[in-house]
Amino acid sequence: MRGKPVLYVSRRAFLGTALSGLAVAAVRRTDAGTPGGETGIAPRLLRRALDALERHRDRLEHRDVIGIADFSLPSRAPRFYLLALGDGSLSSHLVAHGRGSDPTHSGWLEHFSNELRSNATSAGAYRTGDPYVGSHGHSLHLEGLDPTNSNAASRAIVVHGAWYVSRRMVLYRGMLGRSEGCFAVADSSLAELLTRLGQGRLIYADKT
């Protein structure tokens, strides 16, 4: 007796299915803990992040949670997202961009750069590395996986907490301070980000 036919699904088809489901869950979410109350991932940016997850799958030990930074939003917005791929749950956090990407300190990222000593934010896919304690306290090493951020390790681009990233700073100045290219986040968000991202996961940064 013949058995049931086995259905094979290509990786691209799987990503398309995953995107359609996640987009519904992630494009618009309520987060009472952030200024403005609402947050969501732009569908185009979500698609690029999922494509990067697939493209770099052999470099990543874990693919359950990804970080997505939408630098097309102003620094006052909670634009760093943690997305759980299993159920589509989403949390959002404040994150600073580099001073070299915003030389007039307007609160908007004007351009990316991968150049050494640029003090700018770099676009692309990152692999999270070892956690460590350094000059900024508890931090997380990052490895750039794309040509657009290949100098991340040489530039010491990491995830760390910063005093100039907070809701109080947004209320006082209307924008965050600037980093030297690192993903500087609020101290109140740091523990969640370090715990959930850990080592061997993807962070994707870009503009829509």
Buried (B, 14 or more C-beta within 10 A) or exposed (E): EEEEEEEEEEEEEEBBEBBEEBBEBBEEBEBEEBEEEEBBBBBEBBBBBBBBBEEBEEEBEEBEBBBBBBBBBBBBBBBBBBBBBEEBEBBBBBBBBBBBBBEEEEBBBEEBBBEEEBBBBBBBBBBBBEBEEEEBEBBBBBBBBBEBBBBBBEBBBBBBBBEBBBBEBBEEBEBBBBBBBBBBBBBBBBEEBBEBBBBBBBBBBBBE
